[in-house]
Amino acid sequence: MTPRRILGLLSLSLLLGVAAFAAYTERQARATLRPPALRERFPFLRPPLTRTDVSISAPVPGLAPRVVTVTTNSLGLRADELDLEAPRAGLRVLALGGSVTECLLLDDAEAWPHRLQENLAARTPGPVWVGNAGVSGQMTLDYIVHAKVLVPALRPDVTLVLLGGNDLQAYAEARLFPASFDTEAATTAYAERLYTRVTAAQLALEPSYAWALYRRDRDAKAQDYTAFYAQMKARRNAATRSDDLPDFEDALDVFAANVRQLAVALRQAGTTPVFLTHPSIWRDDLPPEAQAALWAGYDCMDCPNPRYRSEKALGRALAALNGVVLQVCRQERLECLDLAPKVPKTLDSFYDDAHLLEPGSRAVADAVADFLVSRQLVAPPR
């Protein structure tokens, strides 16, 4: 056999090997990814199939340097894949909330919704899927629209809502208000700002699902939050902080009305709502190192000299909002977990006012799992 013939056979073998590997990779990708059938109409909370490497590159109060990975699935959620076209199997749970649910400074596997999924999977028969639909800054009005748009699209058995924290910040900024979403037009108008517009490639996943996964990792974004947290924490600690809560009774009435509207919307969507009271580190006797880690309670984020509520005022206010949640649950016969006292108010659990470190995330996941099992909202333990 001539050298040219040998070279030709080797080249052919190499090409066949590459083709076989490409076909295998594509088959595996198509067996893994589960995009919605009507992608152009699906309410994507975030762009699907993305990766962001989030970092703290230098120590700031409450936070050591870290790099974590935040990914989205084919549905634009921080969750495992979910096939909406397949027959229902197992338990499906959706977690609505703000940044404390999103867990932006925790790896995918450390965020409490994913830990909840692992906890429930170990204690109940059948598959378990928990979708993380937390988005920084979102509050009860946003969750009402999700109940009317996103929840029906996902059809969860149980919808968890961790609420109150961003409603409190909205009160501090004088933007806590009631709204009615009793018409489709009102819901559609509000939803315009909640759901993302995705690219044609993200919608189609063509020409290759495997290429889409490769592109997700190749195009990963890097976000360093060191400067943001350092500035926000330093600014709060340099400011005068007030213990007053003017007109807070009106805020409680607005919040209660919004919570009731949310409960109705979730029930109408055919899911079992489970409300969670909001944990925080706030207490009257915070040590100096915990004080230095705080940054919430401002009346304007972008003002040169914002005014701040103290941790004492914020603690009283959040306790009152949590009390409203519990009261509405009693009055409307809703499932409600008083989560707030189950997360220790220390820098081991929180890296600032309310955002969770790994131990805090585990405490939330364990408490929610115990509650769901004890209330028989999931299959009974093995």
C-alpha positions as CSV (number, residue, x, y, z in Angstrom):
1,M,0.0,0.0,0.0
2,T,1.4,3.3,-1.0
3,P,2.0,6.1,1.4
4,R,-0.6,8.2,-0.4
5,R,-3.1,5.5,0.0
6,I,-2.3,5.1,3.7
7,L,-2.6,8.9,4.2
8,G,-6.0,8.9,2.4
9,L,-7.3,6.1,4.6
10,L,-6.1,7.8,7.8
11,S,-7.7,11.1,6.7
12,L,-11.0,9.2,5.9
13,S,-10.9,7.5,9.3
14,L,-10.3,10.8,11.0
15,L,-13.2,12.4,9.1
16,L,-15.5,9.5,10.0
17,G,-14.4,9.7,13.6
18,V,-15.1,13.4,13.7
19,A,-18.5,12.9,12.1
20,A,-19.4,10.1,14.5
21,F,-18.4,12.2,17.5
22,A,-20.4,15.2,16.1
23,A,-23.4,13.0,15.6
24,Y,-23.1,11.5,19.1
25,T,-22.7,15.0,20.6
26,E,-25.7,16.3,18.8
27,R,-27.8,13.3,19.8
28,Q,-26.8,13.8,23.4
29,A,-27.6,17.5,23.2
30,R,-31.0,16.8,21.7
31,A,-31.7,14.2,24.4
32,T,-30.8,16.8,27.1
33,L,-32.3,20.1,26.0
34,R,-36.0,20.7,26.2
35,P,-37.0,24.0,24.6
36,P,-40.7,24.9,24.6
37,A,-42.6,24.0,21.4
38,L,-44.0,27.5,20.8
39,R,-40.7,29.4,21.6
40,E,-41.8,32.6,20.0
41,R,-44.7,32.9,22.5
42,F,-43.0,31.5,25.6
43,P,-42.6,34.0,28.5
44,F,-38.8,33.7,28.9
45,L,-37.8,35.2,32.2
46,R,-34.2,35.4,31.1
47,P,-32.5,34.5,27.8
48,P,-32.3,30.7,27.5
49,L,-29.1,28.8,27.4
50,T,-26.8,31.5,28.9
51,R,-23.9,31.3,31.3
52,T,-22.6,34.1,33.5
53,D,-19.5,33.8,35.7
54,V,-20.2,36.1,38.7
55,S,-17.3,37.1,40.9
56,I,-16.2,39.0,43.9
57,S,-12.5,39.7,43.2
58,A,-11.5,41.3,46.4
59,P,-12.8,41.1,50.0
60,V,-15.7,43.4,50.9
61,P,-17.5,43.4,54.3
62,G,-19.5,40.2,54.6
63,L,-18.0,38.7,51.4
64,A,-14.8,36.8,50.6
65,P,-13.5,36.6,47.0
66,R,-15.4,34.0,44.9
67,V,-16.4,33.0,41.4
68,V,-19.7,31.3,40.8
69,T,-21.5,30.1,37.7
70,V,-25.0,31.1,36.9
71,T,-26.7,29.3,33.9
72,T,-30.2,29.2,32.4
73,N,-31.9,26.3,30.8
74,S,-33.9,26.1,27.5
75,L,-36.8,27.8,29.3
76,G,-34.8,30.8,30.5
77,L,-34.9,29.6,34.2
78,R,-32.0,28.8,36.6
79,A,-33.0,25.1,36.7
80,D,-32.6,21.7,35.2
81,E,-34.2,21.1,31.9
82,L,-38.0,20.5,31.9
83,D,-39.9,18.9,29.0
84,L,-43.2,20.7,28.8
85,E,-44.5,18.4,26.0
86,A,-43.8,15.1,27.8
87,P,-46.5,13.4,30.0
88,R,-46.5,14.7,33.6
89,A,-44.3,12.7,35.9
90,G,-43.2,13.5,39.5
91,L,-43.3,16.8,41.3
92,R,-43.0,20.2,39.7
93,V,-42.2,23.2,41.9
94,L,-41.6,26.8,40.9
95,A,-39.9,29.3,43.2
96,L,-40.8,33.0,42.7
97,G,-38.9,35.7,44.4
98,G,-36.3,38.5,44.2
99,S,-32.5,38.3,44.5
100,V,-32.8,36.2,47.7
101,T,-34.4,33.5,45.5
102,E,-32.1,34.1,42.5
103,C,-29.0,33.6,44.7
104,L,-26.7,35.4,42.2
105,L,-23.5,34.9,44.3
106,L,-24.1,31.2,44.7
107,D,-23.3,28.5,42.2
108,D,-26.2,26.8,40.5
109,A,-26.0,23.8,42.8
110,E,-25.8,26.0,45.9
111,A,-28.9,28.2,45.3
112,W,-31.7,27.2,47.6
113,P,-34.2,26.1,44.9
114,H,-31.7,23.6,43.6
115,R,-30.8,22.4,47.1
116,L,-34.6,22.0,47.7
117,Q,-34.9,19.8,44.6
118,E,-32.1,17.6,45.9
119,N,-33.6,17.4,49.4
120,L,-37.1,16.5,48.1
121,A,-35.7,14.0,45.6
122,A,-34.0,12.2,48.5
123,R,-37.3,12.1,50.5
124,T,-40.1,11.5,48.0
125,P,-40.7,8.9,45.3
126,G,-40.5,9.9,41.6
127,P,-38.7,12.7,39.9
128,V,-38.6,16.2,41.3
129,W,-38.1,19.5,39.4
130,V,-37.7,22.8,41.1
131,G,-37.4,25.9,38.9
132,N,-35.7,29.0,40.1
133,A,-37.6,32.0,38.8
134,G,-36.1,34.6,41.2
135,V,-35.1,37.9,39.6
136,S,-33.3,40.7,41.5
137,G,-35.6,43.6,42.4
138,Q,-38.9,41.9,41.7
139,M,-41.7,42.3,44.2
140,T,-45.3,41.2,44.7
141,L,-46.8,43.0,41.7
142,D,-44.3,41.2,39.5
143,Y,-45.3,37.9,41.0
144,I,-49.0,38.5,40.3
145,V,-48.2,38.9,36.6
146,H,-46.0,35.7,36.7
147,A,-49.0,33.9,38.2
148,K,-51.0,34.9,35.2
149,V,-48.4,34.4,32.5
150,L,-45.4,32.3,33.6
151,V,-47.1,29.9,36.0
152,P,-49.7,28.7,33.4
153,A,-46.9,28.1,30.9
154,L,-45.0,25.9,33.4
155,R,-47.9,24.3,35.2
156,P,-46.2,23.6,38.5
157,D,-47.9,21.6,41.2
158,V,-46.6,24.0,43.9
159,T,-45.5,27.6,43.6
160,L,-43.3,28.9,46.3
161,V,-43.2,32.7,46.8
162,L,-40.6,34.4,49.0
163,L,-42.0,37.9,49.3
164,G,-41.7,41.1,51.3
165,G,-38.1,42.1,51.0
166,N,-38.3,44.1,47.8
167,D,-41.7,45.4,48.8
168,L,-40.0,46.9,51.8
169,Q,-37.3,48.5,49.7
170,A,-40.0,49.8,47.4
171,Y,-41.7,51.4,50.5
172,A,-38.4,53.1,51.4
173,E,-38.2,54.5,47.9
174,A,-41.9,55.6,47.9
175,R,-42.8,53.3,45.1
176,L,-44.9,50.7,46.8
177,F,-48.4,50.9,45.3
178,P,-51.4,48.7,44.6
179,A,-52.4,47.7,41.1
180,S,-55.1,45.7,39.5
181,F,-54.5,43.0,36.9
182,D,-58.1,42.0,36.4
183,T,-58.0,42.6,32.6
184,E,-55.8,41.0,30.0
185,A,-54.7,44.4,28.7
186,A,-53.4,45.4,32.1
187,T,-51.5,42.1,32.5
188,T,-50.0,42.3,29.0
189,A,-48.8,45.9,29.4
190,Y,-47.1,45.1,32.7
191,A,-45.6,41.8,31.3
192,E,-43.8,43.7,28.6
193,R,-41.1,44.6,31.0
194,L,-40.9,41.2,32.7
195,Y,-40.1,38.8,29.9
196,T,-37.0,39.0,27.7
197,R,-36.8,39.1,24.0
198,V,-34.5,36.4,22.7
199,T,-32.5,36.0,19.5
200,A,-33.6,33.9,16.6
201,A,-30.8,31.4,17.3
202,Q,-31.9,31.0,20.9
203,L,-35.5,30.4,19.7
204,A,-34.5,27.9,17.0
205,L,-31.5,26.2,18.5
206,E,-30.4,25.5,15.0
207,P,-28.5,24.3,13.1
208,S,-27.2,22.3,16.1
209,Y,-28.3,21.9,19.7
210,A,-24.7,20.9,20.5
211,W,-23.5,24.1,19.0
212,A,-25.9,26.0,21.2
213,L,-24.4,24.4,24.3
214,Y,-20.9,25.2,23.0
215,R,-21.9,28.8,22.2
216,R,-23.3,29.2,25.8
217,D,-20.0,28.4,27.3
218,R,-17.9,30.2,24.7
219,D,-19.9,33.4,25.1
220,A,-20.1,33.3,28.9
221,K,-20.4,36.7,30.4
222,A,-18.2,37.8,33.3
223,Q,-19.7,40.1,35.9
224,D,-17.6,41.4,38.9
225,Y,-19.7,42.9,41.6
226,T,-16.9,43.9,43.9
227,A,-17.1,47.6,43.2
228,F,-20.8,47.7,43.5
229,Y,-21.0,46.1,46.9
230,A,-18.0,48.0,48.2
231,Q,-19.5,51.3,47.2
232,M,-23.1,50.5,48.4
233,K,-21.9,49.2,51.8
234,A,-19.5,52.1,52.3
235,R,-22.1,54.7,51.4
236,R,-24.7,53.3,53.8
237,N,-22.2,53.1,56.7
238,A,-21.2,56.7,56.1
239,A,-24.8,58.0,56.1
240,T,-27.1,59.0,59.0
241,R,-29.7,56.3,59.5
242,S,-33.3,57.0,60.7
243,D,-35.3,54.7,63.1
244,D,-38.6,56.2,61.8
245,L,-41.2,54.5,59.6
246,P,-43.6,57.2,58.5
247,D,-47.0,56.2,57.0
248,F,-46.1,52.5,57.4
249,E,-49.7,51.5,58.2
250,D,-50.7,52.5,54.7
251,A,-47.8,50.5,53.3
252,L,-49.1,47.4,55.2
253,D,-52.6,47.8,53.7
254,V,-51.2,48.1,50.1
255,F,-49.0,45.1,50.7
256,A,-51.9,43.0,52.1
257,A,-54.0,43.9,49.1
258,N,-51.2,42.8,46.7
259,V,-50.6,39.6,48.6
260,R,-54.3,38.7,48.4
261,Q,-54.4,39.4,44.6
262,L,-51.4,37.2,44.2
263,A,-53.0,34.3,46.1
264,V,-56.1,34.6,43.9
265,A,-54.0,34.6,40.7
266,L,-52.0,31.6,41.7
267,R,-55.1,29.6,42.7
268,Q,-56.7,30.5,39.4
269,A,-53.6,29.2,37.6
270,G,-54.2,25.8,39.1
271,T,-51.1,25.6,41.3
272,T,-50.9,25.3,45.1
273,P,-49.4,28.6,46.5
274,V,-47.0,28.4,49.4
275,F,-45.9,31.7,50.8
276,L,-42.6,32.1,52.7
277,T,-41.9,34.9,55.1
278,H,-38.7,36.8,54.3
279,P,-35.5,36.2,56.4
280,S,-32.9,38.9,57.1
281,I,-30.0,39.6,59.3
282,W,-31.6,42.7,60.8
283,R,-31.8,42.9,64.5
284,D,-31.3,45.6,67.2
285,D,-27.9,44.3,68.5
286,L,-25.9,43.7,65.3
287,P,-22.1,43.7,65.9
288,P,-19.9,46.2,64.0
289,E,-18.8,43.7,61.4
290,A,-22.4,42.9,60.5
291,Q,-23.3,46.6,60.4
292,A,-20.5,47.1,57.9
293,A,-22.0,44.5,55.6
294,L,-25.4,46.2,55.2
295,W,-26.4,48.4,52.3
296,A,-30.3,48.3,52.0
297,G,-32.9,50.8,53.2
298,Y,-32.0,53.8,51.0
299,D,-34.6,56.1,49.7
300,C,-32.9,56.5,46.3
301,M,-30.2,54.3,44.8
302,D,-28.8,56.8,42.3
303,C,-29.0,60.0,44.4
304,P,-25.7,61.6,45.6
305,N,-26.8,61.7,49.2
306,P,-29.5,59.1,49.9
307,R,-31.2,58.8,53.3
308,Y,-31.3,55.4,55.0
309,R,-33.5,53.6,57.4
310,S,-31.6,51.9,60.3
311,E,-31.4,48.1,60.7
312,K,-33.7,48.5,63.7
313,A,-36.4,50.2,61.6
314,L,-35.9,47.8,58.7
315,G,-36.2,44.8,61.1
316,R,-39.5,46.2,62.5
317,A,-40.8,46.9,59.1
318,L,-40.0,43.4,57.7
319,A,-41.4,41.8,60.8
320,A,-44.7,43.7,60.1
321,L,-44.7,42.7,56.4
322,N,-44.1,39.1,57.4
323,G,-47.0,39.4,59.9
324,V,-49.2,40.5,57.0
325,V,-48.2,37.4,55.0
326,L,-49.1,35.1,57.9
327,Q,-52.4,36.9,58.5
328,V,-53.4,36.7,54.9
329,C,-52.5,33.0,54.9
330,R,-54.7,32.4,57.9
331,Q,-57.6,34.4,56.5
332,E,-57.5,32.9,53.0
333,R,-56.5,29.4,54.2
334,L,-53.2,29.4,52.3
335,E,-50.2,27.3,53.0
336,C,-47.6,29.5,54.6
337,L,-44.1,28.8,56.1
338,D,-42.8,31.3,58.6
339,L,-39.3,31.0,57.2
340,A,-37.8,34.1,58.7
341,P,-36.9,32.7,62.2
342,K,-35.4,29.6,60.7
343,V,-32.3,31.3,59.2
344,P,-29.8,32.5,61.8
345,K,-29.2,36.2,61.8
346,T,-25.4,36.1,61.4
347,L,-22.8,36.6,58.8
348,D,-22.5,32.9,58.5
349,S,-25.9,32.9,56.8
350,F,-26.0,36.3,55.1
351,Y,-23.4,38.4,53.3
352,D,-25.5,41.6,53.7
353,D,-29.0,42.5,54.8
354,A,-30.8,39.5,53.4
355,H,-28.8,37.7,50.7
356,L,-27.7,34.2,51.5
357,L,-24.4,32.5,51.8
358,E,-24.2,28.7,51.5
359,P,-25.2,27.9,55.1
360,G,-28.2,30.2,54.8
361,S,-29.2,28.7,51.5
362,R,-29.1,25.2,53.0
363,A,-31.2,26.4,56.0
364,V,-33.9,27.7,53.6
365,A,-33.9,24.6,51.5
366,D,-34.1,22.3,54.5
367,A,-36.9,24.3,56.1
368,V,-39.0,24.5,52.9
369,A,-38.5,20.7,52.3
370,D,-39.5,19.9,55.8
371,F,-42.6,22.1,55.5
372,L,-43.7,20.6,52.1
373,V,-43.3,17.1,53.4
374,S,-45.0,17.7,56.7
375,R,-48.0,19.4,55.0
376,Q,-48.3,16.6,52.6
377,L,-47.8,18.9,49.6
378,V,-45.4,16.4,48.1
379,A,-45.5,12.6,48.1
380,P,-45.0,11.1,51.6
381,P,-41.4,10.2,52.7
382,R,-40.0,6.9,51.7
